[in-house]
Amino acid sequence: MMQLVYETENRKPYKILDISFKNVSFAENGKYD
């Protein structure tokens, strides 16, 4: 999973504020663990 937080100027991406990456795992029944 990736999360990107950015600032906009005139409704266009302007400045990246934060980027984070996380490994997502699921249980055997397919639910988010």
Secondary structure, DSSP 8 states (H G I E B T S, - for coil): -EEEEEEEETTEEEEEEEEEE----B-TTS-B-
